[in-house]
Amino acid sequence: MGLARIAARSAATLIFVLLCGCATQLAPSYSQSIVDGLNAANTQTLTLFATLSSGVTADTFVAQRQATYNGLIGQFSALESQVSARPMPQPLWTGSLPDSQTLAEWKKVLESAPTKGSLETIVSVLTKMRDEDQKSGFKAVTVGCSSATLDPALICGFQNAYTQNFDSALTYEMALKR
């Protein structure tokens, strides 16, 4: 009887040690292809902002910038699809969660990783920017979009919205590399 008790304790201890050694994953896995896609699209977007900062007119939109806008919108939309399709970690438990959270609430939190929302906003910003460029063009930036005195040029508002959302997406994706 003593030997069976020791064997049971040893098995329980082994199971406990194995479970404690497993790290619970609360975020999706790192994806080098998403980071590479973000960096490539960012380079092209910042090049577009540099072009627009010198001032552009609506009559040159189709010949000079329409394809660039459409390409960027497509790239960021494709990245958004890739992020949405990424498997999300599942909780190890199926019982009740602390603080009366439900399993559905847990999944909702996991599915709302900042990258997806940031990419949705970037697509929206680029679409509005394209439409404004086609309609009216943009005045030249005189002070600079990141200076202490915000330049009154409309392009600075678009650039600041883009930069905030891109930084959020890239920071989150790089944090997943742990």
C-alpha positions in Angstrom: 0.0 0.0 0.0 2.9 2.4 0.8 4.5 1.7 -2.6 1.2 2.6 -4.4 0.9 5.8 -2.5 4.4 6.8 -3.4 3.8 6.0 -7.0 0.6 8.1 -7.0 2.3 11.0 -5.4 5.2 10.7 -7.9 2.8 10.7 -10.8 0.9 13.7 -9.4 4.1 15.6 -8.8 5.3 14.8 -12.3 2.0 16.1 -13.8 2.2 19.2 -11.7 5.7 19.9 -12.8 4.9 19.4 -16.4 1.8 21.7 -16.2 3.8 24.4 -14.4 6.5 24.3 -17.0 4.0 25.0 -19.8 3.6 28.7 -20.6 0.1 29.9 -21.5 0.2 31.8 -24.7 -2.1 34.8 -24.6 -1.2 36.3 -27.9 -0.9 35.1 -31.5 2.4 33.7 -32.7 5.0 36.0 -34.3 4.9 36.1 -38.1 7.9 37.4 -40.0 5.9 37.7 -43.1 3.5 40.2 -41.5 6.4 42.3 -40.2 8.1 42.2 -43.6 4.8 43.2 -45.3 4.3 46.1 -42.8 7.9 47.3 -43.4 7.6 47.1 -47.2 4.2 48.9 -47.3 5.5 51.5 -44.8 8.5 52.4 -47.0 6.2 52.9 -50.0 3.7 54.9 -47.9 6.4 57.2 -46.6 7.6 57.7 -50.1 4.1 58.8 -51.1 3.9 61.2 -48.2 7.3 62.7 -49.3 5.9 63.2 -52.8 2.7 64.8 -51.5 4.5 67.1 -49.1 5.8 69.3 -51.9 2.3 69.9 -53.1 0.3 68.2 -55.8 -2.6 69.1 -58.0 -5.7 67.0 -58.8 -5.0 67.1 -62.5 -1.8 65.0 -62.1 -3.6 62.4 -59.8 -4.4 59.7 -62.4 -1.1 59.8 -64.2 1.2 60.1 -61.2 -0.4 58.8 -58.0 -3.6 56.7 -58.5 -1.8 53.4 -59.0 0.4 54.1 -55.9 -2.6 54.7 -53.7 -4.4 51.6 -55.0 -1.3 49.5 -54.5 -0.9 50.6 -50.9 -4.6 50.1 -50.1 -4.3 46.6 -51.5 -1.1 45.8 -49.6 -2.5 47.0 -46.2 -5.8 45.2 -46.9 -3.9 42.0 -47.7 -2.0 42.4 -44.4 -5.2 42.9 -42.6 -6.5 39.6 -44.1 -3.3 37.8 -43.1 -3.6 39.1 -39.5 -7.3 38.1 -39.3 -6.5 34.6 -40.5 -3.8 34.0 -38.0 -4.7 31.4 -35.4 -5.4 32.8 -31.9 -4.4 30.9 -28.8 -7.1 29.1 -26.9 -7.4 29.1 -23.1 -6.4 25.9 -21.4 -9.6 25.9 -19.2 -13.2 25.5 -20.2 -14.8 26.2 -16.8 -15.7 29.5 -15.3 -13.2 32.4 -15.6 -12.2 34.8 -13.0 -14.3 38.0 -12.4 -17.3 36.4 -14.1 -15.8 36.5 -17.6 -17.1 34.1 -20.1 -15.2 32.1 -22.7 -16.8 34.3 -25.4 -15.4 37.4 -23.7 -12.0 35.8 -23.5 -12.0 35.1 -27.2 -13.2 38.6 -28.0 -10.2 40.1 -26.1 -7.8 37.8 -28.0 -9.3 38.6 -31.4 -9.0 42.3 -30.8 -5.2 42.5 -31.2 -4.3 46.0 -32.1 -2.8 45.2 -35.5 -6.1 44.4 -37.1 -7.7 47.7 -36.0 -4.7 49.7 -36.9 -4.6 48.2 -40.4 -8.4 48.9 -40.8 -7.7 52.5 -39.9 -4.7 52.8 -42.2 -6.8 51.5 -45.2 -9.5 54.1 -44.3 -6.9 56.9 -44.0 -5.3 56.0 -47.4 -8.7 55.7 -49.0 -9.8 59.1 -47.8 -6.4 60.6 -48.7 -6.7 59.1 -52.3 -10.2 60.6 -52.7 -9.1 64.0 -51.4 -6.0 64.0 -53.7 -8.2 63.1 -56.7 -10.7 65.8 -55.9 -8.4 68.7 -54.8 -4.7 67.7 -54.6 -2.7 68.8 -51.6 -1.0 72.1 -50.6 2.7 72.0 -49.9 3.9 71.4 -46.3 5.8 74.4 -45.2 6.6 73.8 -41.5 6.7 70.1 -41.3 4.2 67.5 -40.1 6.2 66.5 -37.0 7.3 70.0 -35.9 6.1 71.7 -32.7 3.9 74.0 -34.8 1.6 71.7 -36.9 1.6 72.6 -40.5 -1.9 73.6 -41.7 -1.5 71.4 -44.8 -4.2 68.7 -44.9 -1.6 66.1 -45.7 -0.1 66.4 -42.2 -3.4 65.2 -40.6 -3.3 62.1 -42.8 0.3 61.5 -42.1 -0.1 61.8 -38.4 -3.1 59.4 -38.4 -1.2 56.9 -40.5 2.0 57.1 -38.4 0.1 56.5 -35.1 -1.6 53.5 -36.5 1.4 52.1 -38.2 3.5 52.4 -35.1 0.9 50.6 -33.0 0.7 47.7 -35.5 4.5 47.3 -35.9 5.1 47.6 -32.1 2.6 44.9 -31.4 3.9 42.6 -34.1 7.5 43.1 -32.9 6.5 42.4 -29.3 5.2 39.0 -30.4 8.8 38.0 -31.4 9.7 37.3 -27.8 
